Amino acid sequence: MFGGLGVVLTRNIVYAAFALLIAMVGVAGIFLLAFAEFLALVQLLIYGGAVVIVVLFALMLTRIEDFKNLSDNKQWPLAGVIALCLFAVLAASAIFSPVPTFEREGVGISELGETLFTYWAVPFEVASLVLLIALIGAVVLVRRSDHNEEVQVEGEE
């Protein structure tokens, strides 16, 4: 909960990325409580590691001049009211929903691994290629815009 609040309330985007990491570690803890060890591991590795690192890379590749043009959004009171209403609905559904009484049991890691590597190997590889292409595209876009500015500055002199 505090990680999510940190993401929303902090004004520094680097601190927001680290607060996002804390929120994702909390979600991994919830997966552990639900006997979903594999999902907890994936949450830590994929979301906690890769997504936060991609966000930090995007910040490093963004020019500092782009941050100077950002201003506060004037719709934050409306967003706050909507967030509180959503929290109330989720809290009410968690409080008033019946608790299951059956014995909980997790899926075996070997069975899950066999299923993932036989039926879902290609979609995982496609997703990794899409992320790699997006990162390379971000680097190319930043380098092109820096090169174009240098050419314009030289032409003006």
C-alpha positions in Angstrom: 0.0 0.0 0.0 2.8 2.4 0.9 4.6 1.7 -2.3 1.5 2.6 -4.4 1.1 5.8 -2.4 4.7 6.6 -3.0 4.3 6.2 -6.7 1.3 8.5 -6.8 2.4 11.2 -4.3 6.1 11.7 -5.0 7.1 14.5 -7.3 10.5 12.9 -8.3 10.0 10.3 -11.0 13.1 8.3 -9.9 11.6 7.9 -6.4 8.3 7.0 -8.0 10.1 4.1 -9.9 11.6 2.8 -6.6 8.2 3.1 -4.9 6.8 1.1 -7.8 9.4 -1.6 -7.0 8.3 -1.6 -3.4 4.6 -2.0 -4.5 5.5 -4.9 -6.8 7.4 -6.6 -3.9 4.2 -6.3 -1.9 2.2 -7.9 -4.7 4.7 -10.8 -4.7 4.1 -11.2 -1.0 0.4 -11.5 -1.6 1.1 -14.2 -4.2 3.1 -16.1 -1.6 0.2 -15.9 0.8 -2.0 -17.4 -1.9 0.4 -20.3 -2.4 1.4 -19.1 -5.9 5.2 -19.3 -5.5 5.8 -19.2 -9.3 3.8 -16.0 -9.7 5.6 -14.4 -6.8 8.9 -15.2 -8.5 7.7 -13.9 -11.8 6.4 -10.8 -10.1 9.8 -10.1 -8.6 11.9 -11.0 -11.7 9.7 -9.5 -14.5 7.8 -6.7 -13.0 10.1 -5.9 -10.0 13.3 -6.1 -12.0 12.7 -5.7 -15.7 9.9 -3.1 -15.8 11.5 -0.8 -13.2 14.8 -1.0 -15.0 13.1 -0.2 -18.3 11.4 2.8 -16.7 14.8 4.0 -15.3 16.4 3.5 -18.8 13.6 5.6 -20.3 14.3 8.3 -17.8 18.0 8.2 -18.6 17.3 8.4 -22.3 14.9 11.4 -22.0 16.4 14.8 -22.4 16.3 17.1 -19.3 14.6 19.8 -21.4 11.5 17.7 -21.8 11.1 17.6 -18.0 11.1 21.4 -17.7 7.9 21.6 -19.9 5.9 19.4 -17.5 3.4 21.0 -15.2 0.9 19.8 -12.6 -2.3 18.3 -14.0 -5.3 20.4 -12.9 -7.5 17.3 -12.7 -5.8 15.8 -9.7 -8.8 16.4 -7.3 -11.0 14.5 -9.6 -8.4 11.7 -9.8 -8.2 11.6 -6.0 -12.0 11.3 -5.7 -12.1 8.5 -8.2 -9.2 6.7 -6.5 -10.9 6.9 -3.1 -14.2 5.6 -4.6 -12.3 2.7 -6.2 -10.5 2.0 -2.9 -13.9 1.9 -1.2 -15.4 -0.5 -3.7 -12.3 -2.8 -3.4 -12.3 -2.7 0.4 -16.0 -3.4 0.5 -15.7 -6.4 -1.8 -12.8 -7.8 0.2 -14.7 -7.4 3.5 -18.1 -8.7 2.4 -17.0 -11.6 0.1 -17.1 -15.0 1.7 -13.8 -16.7 2.7 -13.3 -20.1 1.0 -13.0 -22.9 3.5 -11.4 -25.6 1.3 -7.8 -26.7 1.6 -5.5 -24.6 -0.6 -2.8 -26.3 -2.6 -0.3 -24.9 -5.1 0.6 -26.2 -8.5 3.9 -28.1 -8.7 6.8 -26.1 -10.1 7.9 -29.0 -12.4 4.4 -29.3 -13.9 4.1 -25.6 -14.4 7.6 -25.4 -15.9 6.8 -28.2 -18.3 3.6 -26.5 -19.4 5.4 -23.1 -19.9 8.3 -24.5 -21.9 6.2 -26.7 -24.1 3.1 -24.6 -24.9 4.1 -21.0 -24.0 7.7 -20.7 -25.0 7.1 -18.9 -28.3 4.8 -16.2 -26.8 7.4 -15.5 -24.1 10.1 -15.1 -26.7 7.9 -12.8 -28.8 7.2 -10.6 -25.7 11.0 -10.3 -25.0 11.7 -9.3 -28.6 9.0 -6.7 -28.5 10.5 -5.2 -25.4 14.0 -5.3 -26.9 12.8 -3.5 -30.1 11.1 -0.9 -28.0 14.3 -0.2 -26.1 16.3 0.0 -29.3 13.7 2.3 -30.8 13.9 4.7 -27.8 17.7 4.8 -28.2 17.5 5.5 -31.9 14.9 8.3 -31.4 17.0 10.0 -28.8 20.1 9.8 -30.9 18.3 11.1 -34.0 16.9 14.1 -32.3 20.2 15.0 -30.7 21.9 14.7 -34.1 19.3 16.9 -35.8 19.7 19.6 -33.1 23.5 19.6 -33.7 22.9 20.0 -37.5 20.5 22.9 -37.0 22.8 24.7 -34.6 25.7 24.4 -37.0 23.6 25.7 -39.9 22.4 28.7 -37.9 26.0 29.9 -37.3 
